[in-house]
């Protein structure tokens, strides 16, 4: 059930573009079907006590947040937990690097999604000078062993890299400047990172060379077309976590109790103004 995707030379290897754009209607219909499958996966994860860890990495504006939202929109947040850690505290900086991530790894019956992960050290920390080159290289040497331990503990580990073109990244980041709903997504760090495209490319290349292992491979999704990327990633994720329909008793609402002596109170409830 774990079919490998086709490989290509270079993250930006050419591919013929889809002949026509995916309509909103077609996207919504397929996403609805996939949401049903994600709920079935959720029930199977709970039933069998599976442990699943999904890592999302990519440049700013690659579409990680939107993809994660599409995955989690219709499932339980108590089963599908999203981890998006803020910058480490001074105390966390003094810890073993992987220590702040370990408490968030899944227990039985959980799917944990990392919106950026321990790979910060190979990417933003390295490029922006938050760690030394020695620290970055030590991380790249050790992380396969760390992930081997994760997999050996029974966790299903899936790692996704969302690959966005420089032109599309520019369009999306410029959109954040103009859209008041998205301005929070654009920090001074994002602006500095934007100017270092090829530093990030080199960091990505070294990260792949060191950590694209047989037991924890990187799965790359082209994300210039957000809708197609989300559908492709969810489909791939469902194909790489074996699941069936969990047993479930037929649900029927019970009868509602009689009011008895209860009477609605004459209380001045403070209802909100109904403007719509």
Helices and strands as residue ranges (DSSP letters): H 24-48, E 51-58, H 64-72, E 80-83, H 90-93, H 99-102, E 110-115, G 118-121, H 124-127, H 133-152, E 155-163, H 166-178, G 183-185, H 188-194, H 197-211, E 218-222, H 226-239
